Structure formats: C-alpha cells, structure tokens
Amino acid sequence: MASTEQIRTTIEAHLAAVGAADATALADLYTPDARLHDPAGGSPVTGRTAIEQHFAGVLTEQRTMELVMVAIADHHAAFHFRATPAEGPTRDVIDTMTFDDQAMITSMQAYAS
C-alpha cells in the first residue's frame, strides 16, 4: 500500500506539472488505465494517452500553484489548490484522487470555481 508520504509526493508532482503546463509529466503520474473527470461530472477521459492529450489541450500556459490543504485516507486524497496564471483570475480547485500501491493515480475528479 502506498504511504501517505508517497501519495503527497504524487500530489505535489501533479501540481508542479500543472504549473509548468507539462502534459507529459502529468500523464506519467497516472496508471495506464486511469480515468479522469475534468470537470467532475463531465465525460470520462480514460487511459494515459488520452489523459495526456486532454491536459495538452487545456494547459496552455504556465501558472503559479499553491497547495492550500490536502487530506489523505488510505488510497484516497482530496486537496484544495489555487492556480494563478500570468494573466487572468486565480482559480480555486479541489481535486479528488485514488491511488494504486505505487502511489500512481488511478482516478481523478476536478472541481473548479
């Protein structure tokens, strides 16, 4: 089972990749059969390749990331972060994720303001 520290490291790597607008680095954090809902309730994006394509389409600029709060329980995490682009408003986002035994992301849902 992945430790709390391993899961937190994956979350921090996820935020760093989002901040850098690096779709490849983001996709590398997901299992090959992972499922993504971005936004939550939207159509699922399934598989690492499709997830990389999704992020490549939505991450068009770098942004400053601030992790506000994270809660980890077993293989699950919820965290609140703020994303501030060079131009435009700051967005508050809550992501929920599940992880495998190696702290790879198996599913993610994004809730943005």
C-alpha positions, 0 to 999 in steps of 0.5 A: 500500500502506498504511504501517505508520504508517497501519495503527497509526493504524487500530489505535489508532482501533479501540481508542479506539472500543472504549473509548468503546463507539462502534459507529459509529466502529468500523464506519467503520474497516472496508471495506464488505465486511469480515468479522469473527470475534468470537470467532475461530472463531465465525460470520462477521459480514460487511459494515459494517452488520452489523459495526456492529450486532454491536459495538452489541450487545456494547459496552455500556459504556465501558472503559479500553484499553491497547495492550500490543504490536502487530506489523505485516507488510505488510497484516497486524497482530496486537496484544495489548490489555487492556480494563478496564471500570468494573466487572468483570475486565480482559480480555486480547485479541489481535486479528488484522487485514488491511488494504486500501491505505487502511489500512481493515480488511478482516478481523478475528479476536478472541481473548479470555481 
